[in-house]
Amino acid sequence: MDEHRIETERLTLRPPQPQDADEVQRLAGDFRIADVTRSIPHPYPPELAQQWIARCTQDWLDGKAASFVIIETGSGQLVGSITLKDIGRGEAEVGYWIGVPYWSRGYASEACNALVDFAFRQLRLRRLYASHLARNPQSGRVLFKAGFRHLGLGHSECGSQGKVEPVELYERVSGE
Ligand SMILES: CC(C)(COP(=O)(O)OP(=O)(O)OC[C@H]1O[C@@H](n2cnc3c(N)ncnc32)[C@H](O)[C@@H]1OP(=O)(O)O)[C@@H](O)C(=O)NCCC(=O)NCCS
């Protein structure tokens, strides 16, 4: 797979690079991010951002994941991250976070819409799936606005505390 990069009206989605580590750590280190995501611990260990960036590079080369940092094109500011995880059998899981100072600007929705397009057109995937904690409905709005269909309620280990909690499940199939 070649280098991946997506441009939207206000955002640039590009592969994470080593120089992004400090900003990733600062933003992902906020408890409000770790609280509702599966893979982000709290407190956020100092070396984790560099490890995550290295893994993103390797997973892309292996065809296992496509991870992007989300950059405000105008300012060059890193505002979040979005990923196609567990790519295989024509499917992938979508995950994302936006740094708290940048919430409610429509960035997650703009990035997710662009990622869906990339997944279906560039990677030729056929199905995307996602989930969010039931107590985190704004993530459901992001998925709904990106054309995902609500499948129902499940239970998953999610959030930095590793508790089993109710999650809402979603999918989007190519061509729908
Ligand atoms: C969920 C998240 C990605 C949304 O990012 P965002 O850039 O603020 O989202 P958008 O601006 O595109 O808004 C999406 C919806 O959430 C709503 N929303 C945004 N911030 C909100 C807040 N603080 N409280 C309630 N609703 C909020 C918006 O109103 C919008 O809904 P609408 O279209 O009905 O108006 C962000 O809050 C986040 O990173 N949260 C922590 C990590 C996380 O939840 N990741 C997803 C795990 S499944």
The ligand as a Gaussian input file, in Angstrom:
#p B3LYP/6-31G(d) Opt

LIG

0 1
 C      -17.053000      11.659000      20.001000
 C      -16.094000      12.716000      19.448000
 C      -15.116000      12.032000      18.498000
 C      -16.896000      13.767000      18.708000
 O      -15.979000      14.677000      18.117000
 P      -16.462000      16.112000      17.600000
 O      -15.458000      16.580000      16.607000
 O      -16.760000      16.976000      18.748000
 O      -17.806000      15.705000      16.854000
 P      -18.655000      16.621000      15.891000
 O      -18.333000      18.070000      16.150000
 O      -18.500000      16.087000      14.516000
 O      -20.104000      16.381000      16.460000
 C      -20.719000      15.128000      16.430000
 C      -21.965000      15.215000      17.248000
 O      -21.631000      15.225000      18.630000
 C      -22.256000      16.312000      19.272000
 N      -21.340000      16.788000      20.290000
 C      -20.080000      17.236000      20.106000
 N      -19.536000      17.549000      21.300000
 C      -20.468000      17.291000      22.240000
 C      -20.499000      17.398000      23.659000
 N      -19.446000      17.843000      24.341000
 N      -21.632000      17.030000      24.305000
 C      -22.693000      16.554000      23.615000
 N      -22.718000      16.430000      22.257000
 C      -21.620000      16.802000      21.600000
 C      -22.483000      17.329000      18.194000
 O      -23.549000      18.185000      18.534000
 C      -22.783000      16.468000      16.989000
 O      -24.135000      16.056000      16.970000
 P      -25.199000      16.793000      16.035000
 O      -24.775000      16.558000      14.644000
 O      -26.459000      16.114000      16.392000
 O      -25.161000      18.243000      16.411000
 C      -15.309000      13.411000      20.589000
 O      -16.236000      13.893000      21.529000
 C      -14.315000      12.513000      21.253000
 O      -13.206000      12.359000      20.800000
 N      -14.707000      11.909000      22.381000
 C      -13.820000      11.040000      23.139000
 C      -13.347000       9.834000      22.334000
 C      -14.477000       9.098000      21.675000
 O      -15.610000       9.152000      22.107000
 N      -14.134000       8.388000      20.609000
 C      -15.075000       7.517000      19.966000
 C      -15.101000       6.227000      20.725000
 S      -16.332000       5.150000      20.066000

